[in-house]
Structure formats: C-alpha cells, structure tokens
Amino acid sequence: MKKVKLNQGPWKFISAGGNVRVNLTSGKDIKNLSKLDQKMWSVLSMPTSGLEFDKDTLKYLDTDCDGKIRVQEVIAATDWITSVLKDPNYLLKQTDTLPLAEINQENEEGGRLYQSAQQILKNMKLEQDSISIAQTSDSIAIFAQTTFNGDGIIIPESSNKKEIQELISSVIATMGAVQDRSGKDGTDADKIEAFYDACAKYDAWQKAGEADKANIFPYGDSTAAALDAYNAIKDKVEDYFMRCRLTAFNADAQSPLDVSAEQFQAITSKNLAECGEDIAAYPLARISATTELPLDKGINPAWTAAVETFKSLVIDVDFPKTKTLTMEQWNTFAAKFAPYIAWTGAKDGAAVESLGAEAVAKIVKADKKGELLALVEKDKSFEAQANAINDVDKMLHYVRDIFALLKNYVTFLDFYSPTQSTKSVFQAGTLYIDQRSCNLCLKVADMGKQSAQAGASGMYLIYCDCTCKSKPGTMSIVAVMTDGDIDNLAVGKNAIFYDREGNDWDAVVTKIIDNPISIRQAFWSPYRKFAKFIEDQVNKFAAEKDSKVTSDATASISDAGTQATSGEAAKPAQPFDIAKFCGIFAAIGLAIGAIGGILLACVEGFLSLAWWQMPLAILAIMLLISGPAMIMAWLKLRKRNLSPVLNANGWAMNTAVVVNIPFGNTLTQLAKFPVYAGEDAFKPKHTGRWWKITLTVLVVLAIIIVVLYSKGLLQEWGVPYHFLKPLKFWA
C-alpha cells in the first residue's frame, strides 16, 4: 500500500490493490464519514450473512432488518457512536471494554447510556469503572434480580400478595409461559386477557350444566363413565341385533351369521389366550331369531368385561334385575345420553379445565384481571431504562467492531493488509489442496449467481462442497488459486478446508473456472495442451481399434457357432487385396514423408546457422509458441478482479478489487521441500538428470546424421552402406 497526496479536503488517501482509496486514520475521519462522497466508498451494500463478523453487531447495524448493510446505515452508526464518546479515537483500539469515563455525558444520549451502564454494573453487583461486552450481552445476569424490567412480562415475584402470585402461576400453567428478561417464566397482557376469557366461558358452560343437571346427567356423577361404557360396546351390540333380525327374516341366515365350527377350528392349534382379536371378531352372543341379548351368560368371552361394566352403570339403573336386553331397551340409551353429548360438545374455555370448576368459579368471581394488567403496565414503565441497557450493549459492540467494519466497507484495507496478517470479513478460511494452501476462500451463497458472474473475475476458481463432522449440514466455498500448476486439479478431487474457528471440513471439488494462475504456468500451457491432444488422439485411436478387433472377433465366433449349428459350410475368407494395402501404405508414407520433410527443412535450416545463433533460434521458437499465452496471461493476471465473485454473493461493490501478481503471490502458499541427497530404493530408472541429457544428445545426433546424409557428406566420408541404408527413407 502506498500513500498518495491528493487535494480532497480533510481526507487522506492510500493506494491499495492498484486503486486509490480513502485512508481512515483517526476518530475525526470516522466522525466526518457522512461528508465523504459516496462515490469514494469501496462498498455500497453488503449482506449480513456469510461473513466472519459478529452477528450481534450486524444485527444492530441492519436497522431495517433487510439482510443488507447499506451506506446510510453505516453513516447512522458512526454518527451515533462518535456522538456518545468523548474521544472518537478510542474506536481505533477495537477493544471490547470501555471505561465509563469515555462516555460523553454532555450529550443527552451519552448521559443516558452512562446511567444505564452504571445500572448494569449495579444489577450484576460489580464495583468497577469500566464495562465490557461480556457483561452487557448477558441480559439474564443483568435482570436476574429485577422484577420490573420493561419487557411487559410479569412473574409471580412481581407482586407481594400470595393470591396474586398464585393467580400469575395459574395463568402461566394454563396459557403457556413467556420468558421474562430475568430468565424466569412469566406472562403478559395478551395471555392474561385470554386466561380470563377462557375462565368466563368455562364457568358459564359449567353453570349451564348445573341448571339442567337432571336431564344432562341421567346417571349422576357416573354419566361420563356410563357414556364411555356405552360407546365401548355400541357397535358390537348393534351388530348383534342386526344379525338376530336377519335370522328372524330368514332362518337359513342363522348359520352363516353365527360363529361357525370352522372358525373355531382355525384357532384351536394356537394359544387361545393370545387369540383375543380373533375371538373379539366373533358375534357378541349366539345368534337367534329373538332379538334379545343375554346378560347373565352366553356373552362372547372377549366382551364379557365391557358388557358387565355397562350393565352395572346403565342397565341396572334403568332396568334393574333384567337378565336380557331387548333392542327397544337398547335404543332408549341413545336418547338419554343425547343431552349430555350436546352439553360436552358445547364446552368452551377448555384451556383452564385443569384448574377445576370450583377454582375457575372463584377466579371469575374475584376478578383480579385489572390488578394483573396494572402490574404489566408498571413493568412497561421501565421500558426506556431497559432499552437504554440494550443500547449500552450496542455501544460496546460498535466500540469494538465499527472500525473493523469500515476497513472492510469504506477502504477495503483489511483485505490488502501486508502478507494478509489481517483477513477481510469475507475470507472464510484456508483450503489445502495439491501441496498448497489457498487463503482467499469465500462462502458461496448462490451457486447459480456464481456460475453467471464469477467467470468475469479472470481468476482460477475452485468450488467445493464441504462437510464437517462437528457441525450439521454442508457449506459451499470458492477458493482462488493464485500460484502453482493445475495438472492435478480436477472435479471430484478431495481436499481439506479449515474455517476461521479452526474447524476442519472435508472438501470435494465440484466446479473449476479455468483462468491463468501465473506466467510460468502460462508458458508451459501450449505444450501441455498439445501433449494432451496427442494423448487423447492416441487413446481414441487405440480405443477404436480395440473395439473393432473385439467386435470382429465376437462376430466371427458368433458366425462360426451359427454355421456349426445349422450345418452350413463356412464362408471362404476374403482374399488379400494387394491394391487396397498398397493404397493405405502409400497414404501413410505420404503423411510421414510430409511430416519428415517439414522436420527435415527445420533441421537443415537450424544446422545452417552459426553455433552462436542456435540458442537464439531455440529461444525464438519457444517464444513463438509460448509468447501469446504468456502475454494473455500477463494481461489477465494484472486485472484479476474479486468484485464479480463478491457481487454474486450479494455485495454491491463500488470499485474493483484487483488481485494483481505481487498481491496474488501472498494468497497461495506452495509447499517447499529441502533438497534430498539420500538414496531411494524405489526411484524409477532413467529419470535422473544425466539420463535426460543423454537422451537429448542422442536425439540431436540423430538429426545431424540425417541432415549430413541428405547432403551426401556421410557417403563422401566412407560410412558403410549397411549403416546408411535405413536413412534413405528419411532423406
């Protein structure tokens, strides 16, 4: 970073990443931030998610809760925090503790914050002249000893009267609890209103039942149990009477409608004690043409207990000493239960039923709702004081974080810090892959937007899906590769990602956007591409030939098998076509001759040079091949821009975020191994330096011999004919 002298009022400027930026160096600069031309800001808006920044501070900054931090919200925050501090320079310390003496009590807001800070320390029973974020963030500890704290929620301790305390507990028990700032369960005005409304409705419902008790409760206090007993056997009894009526209608129906011997036979081999469901499916009693249900004997064993319960609660009351139940008698029960069923169906205020009818009646009669609501209003009267306590927490968060925010919003200097000692808020961690570490990694919010915009960055981008055994879910990141080669990088490659907290994540490469990494890598890229092209063509040719040979062999075997089965004579083999063979050979010879001619011309031209011109020629050829790629890479590397990647993550960038060659070299570190002079038992043969030199010399000598032969020099020197003959084709 380089300081730049510009005449722009009170502002100082600095060159970072190839762009001139405002340099905030004092509290005065922060205080006057509203006067800075918005066109000079590095960022116009940034998201509140996907950042390595305190969540509470972001929540305080995002005043409209839209998930974005905009310029005006930053200005509002700096105006407020500099007004409540005596010395705005204190913001540059970025500390989480603030001496109370630093609060500007001459400012009305500052005076209120000073009193609230003292109240926090008093509530926490601390005697000290400074306050920290750890203390202001612990709202439960701040309000633990308070009964009125401005949140409109009252707890049993809000009243000294035992009756009111019990009433508040009843509201909490029946209507649900609301957590008070003290951390205790409490209730608010809405739940108190709902509680008394439910009590009034439940009490009115109970009184309606008492007014018509004889009709609604035909079996007294046992009416509910009697109805349950009736419902338990209702379907089975009506099924029995219908079977009897069908038998009376047609005597032949009795046998199929009754339980059969075959049904008993099906379960006789089983443990009958475990056949309750099968037995319960049989008729309630033996079917006959008389529509009467025997009560003393003959009831299906699976239903005996249920029938006995109903008999004791209902039948013995209405038809004492009867030994059978007729269908007419059974139909009378439905009419007797109808008023009770209608009354229970109209039950209202069931939320307070657990208190009991008598307790609810007392609550309605006493009518203490007004007293409870008065306690709520008393609690709300402390709202301003409680909110001021919350503002103290905001003040402490701004004291610690506002300058860090500005270095990532207005100036972007955290990103351009020397050697990346201080990381920007969007740098999520470090990716280790292929013997290097990438420090410029960002969380990906929207992969679709990344695909549409990130390519314009001109950077080599590696997208990974990450999972962590200690954290749920997955995370997507993009890493910027700024140094090294790309030979071993491909989709599907595994890597390790470390987040800013030190947690390790398993990373899998899912996408790569290919751009130059370095000039060195660009120099070799044409040769790599050519080698890959040759390799792909050879593999393709070999695969096609292998497929054809396999297909022909399979077809021959299949034809032979078919002929052997059908008894047909084998087809005569195709005669050797000498003309076709010669044509193919001639074509191959022409191709090889053309290539050889080109190479020969190049070699002859090369050998015609003076010895001192040969290295220059080699260098010229290499520059001719690699030069365009190197020039293009140099142009792109100078203009690598992180802004499109940030823009795809929801940032509104107001300037380019250039990652030039010198800065890019600090963002990716390569592994550096010492020179090892020891022996390696498994070292591949012929890979040493001398083997490479020897091979090169042999190739050069072979080329020289071909050229000398073509010029007739070897013949003049008396080289044996059998040695020269193989060279005739190449010459």
Secondary structure, 3 states (H helix, E strand, C coil): CEEECCCCCCCEEEEECCEEEEECCCHHHHHCHHHCCHHHCCEEEEECCCCCCCHHHHHHHCCCCCCEEEHHHHHHHHHHHHHCECCHHHHHHCCCEEEHHHECCCCHHHHHHHHHHHHHHHHCCCCCCEEEHHHHCCHHHHHCCCCCCCCCCECHHHCCCHHHHHHHHHHHHHHCCEECCCCCEEECHHHHHHHHHHHHHHHHHHHHHHHCHHHHCCCHHHHHHHHHHHHHHHHHHHHHHHHHHHHHHCHHHHHHHCCCHHHHHHHCCCCHHHCHHHHHCCCCECCCCCCEEECCCCECHHHHHHHHHHHHHHHHHHCCCCCEEEHHHHHHHHHHHHHHHHHHHCCCCHHHHHHCHHHHHHHHHHCCHHHHHHHHHHHHCCHHHHHHHHHHHHHHHHHHHHHHHHHHHCCCCCCCCHHHCCCCCCCCEEEECCCEEECCEEECCCHHHHHHHHHHHCCEEEEEEEEECCEEEEEEEEEEECCCCCCCCCCCCEEEEEECCCCEEEEEEEEEECCCCCHHHHHHHHHHHHHHHHHHHHHHHHHHHHHHHHHHHHHHHHHHHHHHHHCCCCCCCCCCCHHHHHHHHHHHHHHHHHHHHHHHHHHHHHHCCCCCHHHHHHHHHHHHHHHHHHHHHHHHHHCCECHHHHHHCCCEECCCCECCHHHHCCCEEECCCCCCCCCCCCCCCCCCHHHHHHHHHHHHHHHHHHHHHHCCHHHHCCCCHHHHCCHHHHC
